[in-house]
Amino acid sequence: MVFLGLLCVLLSAVIVGLYIQTEGTRLRYNNLSEEKYQVQMQYNNLTEEKDQLQMQYNKLNEGKDQRSE
């Protein structure tokens, strides 16, 4: 009977440990998902800024080419 009680305690400890590990993993996943979203937004903003700068550069070069003709 003592063996069965110890087995129940051990099983309970394993279940609690797995629950804690699962919650920790879930928190890390949520944090990484948020970080991924923020990095994606920064990437999108930088890409948009790069495209605007490229258009400005192209317009400046067009004006430069027209003056030199």
Secondary structure as UniProt FT lines:
FT   HELIX           2..68
//
